[in-house]
Amino acid sequence: MAAFKNYEEKTTELCMPLIEEMGLILWDVEFLKEGAEHYLRIYIDKEGGVGIDECEALSRRMNEILDREDFIDQEYIFEVSSPGLFRPLKRENDFKHSVGRMVEAHTFAPKDGQKEFFGTLTAYSDDDVTISIDGIDTVFTKKELSLIRLYTEI
């Protein structure tokens, strides 16, 4: 798994100049195994949402870089995608762009008798997340949370 982390970090380093040049936001980079296949995925976004054209443009440019750098030891499928409606918040930038928005949070263990919380993300730090639930600020340590993502009503 350390190799997977290295692949993600190197990919992030290589794609950031392109992402900034294209006016996009890097949401996440992941290298993982699903079934028999390995996948390298870059998730991008921008204000107002990202479309297929931006994903395709970044994919074409990154394919050239990935082929030239050739730092991944096994075969993989490369994808560039929007993080989707149910995007988890993982990095500081994710939290920064989500302050003031509705979130859904799930805890590993019950807190005040429940494990699911819905409210407005009002603050975050390296260790904590504050969510206003019915006008009351509730602080969660990030270690308590099994998932936090933007809330989308379908």
Number of C-alpha atoms within 10 A of each C-alpha: 8 7 11 15 14 14 20 21 14 16 23 17 10 15 19 14 10 14 17 11 8 13 12 18 18 21 20 21 20 17 23 17 12 8 6 5 11 15 15 20 20 25 19 23 21 15 9 6 11 18 13 11 9 19 18 14 13 21 19 11 12 20 13 11 14 16 10 9 12 10 12 18 8 8 10 15 10 15 16 20 20 20 17 12 12 13 18 20 20 14 12 12 12 18 22 15 12 19 16 15 14 19 22 19 24 18 19 12 13 11 13 6 7 10 15 16 16 18 22 21 24 19 17 19 12 9 9 15 21 20 27 19 14 10 9 10 16 15 14 17 14 18 11 17 17 12 17 22 20 22 18 11 5 4
